[in-house]
Amino acid sequence: MYTRTLYATGDPATIDDAVEALRTQGQKLLGDQPGYRGIGCFVDRQLGKLTVGTWWDDEKSRQDSDDALREEREAMLAPYVSTLATDNWEVAVNQRPTGPVQPGAGFRLGRLEFAPTDADKLVAMFKDFALPRFQAIPGFQGSALFLDRAKGRATVGVVYADHDALVASRASQAAVRGEAISKTPFVLRSLEEFEVAFMTRVDPS
């Protein structure tokens, strides 16, 4: 499976308008695209930023949808955000939530860099070491590792049941990160926390 992520910033006063545009117009546009499998939207209302991930069956579906929707997406968000960045990823590991993720759930996002030759090592470490430890943290709901193998970049996202669980998980997840880097060298470029605005999933027909 493959994903496209958006990262947008703007006036905190209008960021909820961007979320609503994505929830309504955005989902309608996406739903008409072959290979579309779901969306997650995560917001930081205090700083005025959001990140969005859309899920696709294969690389072609993701690229075709980007070609078809790029101008409409930018026009849809332009009234509400001042910056917009797009990235494409391979879904290397995905522990899907076992049930619905409610608005207000917590989301922690880490951005990593690694030597491209270490990509498979990073995937194995996440799957065999980090993910089982994340799953043991109270309030854990799901996690995924996205890769750009050629550029040596990755993101790790972890969803928690609510804000309190997100806050309570900080020390435990930091300990896992510290031990993980001794197993597969990587650089943590940023660590951010968001609130889940909405998440939807489209199961294959």
N, C-alpha and C positions, 0 to 999 in steps of 0.2 A: 504494500500500500504506500501511497505518496501523499504529501501535504504541501499546501501553500500557506505561508503565514504573512500576515500584515501587521505592521507596527505603526501606530498613528499617535500623534500628539496634537493637542490643541488647547483652547480655553477650557478650563474645568467647568465653566458654566454651560458649555455646549456639548460636552462629551457624552452625556446621556442621550442627546439628540442623535449623535452618531451611532450609539448602541441601538436606538430604536430604528434607525434607517437600516441597519444591518439585520435586525430581527425581522423586519417586514419586507421591504423592497429587496434587500440583499438575499434573503432566503428564497424569495420567489425567483430571482434571477438564477441562483444556484440550482434550484430544484429542476430547472429545465435542461440542465447540462448532463450529458451522458457520463456515467462513471462517478457521479457525485455521491458521497457517503456520509456527510455530516459536517457540522461546524461547531466550534467552541469560541465564545467571545468572553474576554476577560478584561476588566476595567480597573483603573486606579483613578477614582474621582477626585482625589485631593490634588494630584499633579496634573490631571487632564491627559491621560494616555490610555490606550487600549491595545491589546494584541488579539489577533484572530487567527485561528487555524481552520482550514477547510481540508477535507479528506477525500481522496480519490482512489479509484480502483487501480490505476496504472499511470505511468508517466504521460502517455499520450492524452488521456482524459484531462489530466491536470493542465497540460500545455494548451490543449485546444480550448479549454474553458478560459484560460488566461487571455488567449488571443481574442476570444469572443466577448469577454466581459471587462477588459481593462479600462476602456474609456468610460463605460457606464459606471464602473466601480469608483473611478476617480471623480466623476461628476456627482455621484451620490454622496460622497463623503466631503467634497470640497467645501460646502457651507459650514462644516462643523470641525474640521481638523486643519492644521497648518503644515504638518509633515506627514508623509506616508511612505513607508519602505516595504518592499515585498521580497520574500525569500522562498526558495523551493527546497524540499527535503525528501529524503527517503525515510520511511518509518522503519527503524531498525528493530525496536522493541515496543510493544504496546500492551499494557495491562489495562484493559478497558474496565470502567466502573461496572460493578455487577447490577446496579440499579440506577435510577434517574439521579443526576446531579442537580441539586436545587440552586436557584439563584441565591447568592450570598455565600456559597461555599468558597473555600480559600484555594488559591492557586499560587504555587511558587515556581519560578522559571529561572533556570541557570543557563548561561551561554558559555560554551566551552570551545577551546581550540586544542588541536592535537596534531601530531605528525600524521599525514595521510597514510603512511605505512602502518600506523597503529590502529586503524579503524576497526578491524576485526577484534583486536584485543580490547578496545573500548566496549564494543558490543558484548563480548563475552563477560567482561567485568560487570557491566551493568546488569546483565541478565542473571548471572550466577551469584553476584555479591551484593550489589547495591539494591536491586529491586526487592529481594526477599527481606532485606532490613527495612526498607521503606514500608513494606506491607505490614510489618510488625508495629509500626508507629500508630498509636491510637488516632482514630479519625481518618486514616488513609482511605481514599476511594479509588485512585487510579494513577497511572504514571506512564510516560512514554519517552523514548529516546529518539530524536530526529537527527539524521546525519546528512552532511554534505561531504562525501568522501573526498572529492577532488580538491576542495578548498581546506579540508581539515577543520571543519566547524561542526558543532553539534549543539542541540538544546536538550535539556532535561526538564520536563514539566511534571509536577506532582499535585494532585488535587486532594484537598482535605474537606471533611464534611461541613465545616463552618469556620468562621474567623478564629474562634477560640482554639480549635484544634490546630489551625495553621500556626498560631502564635506558640502554642505548647510544643509543636514539633521542631522548633528552630534548633534547639540544642542537639536533639537526636539526629536530625538530618545533617547538621554540621559535622557531627562525629563520623557519620558515614562518608561524607565528602572527604574528610581528612584521611581516612583509611583508604578510600578508593584511589586517591592520587598516588599512594605508594605502590599500588598494584598496576596502574596504567597511567603514565605521566600525561597530564593535560593541564591547561591553564584555564582557570575560571575567570572569564572576562567580566561577567556581571551576574548579579543575583537580584531578582525582583519579586515582589509579591503583588497579587491582584485579587479582586473579587470576581467570582464567576457571575457574569451577566446572564448568559444562557448557553446551553449546550443541547444539540440535537444529534440524532444518529439516524441514518437511513440504512436499513438492512438490505443486503442484496436480494433481488427478486428471484 
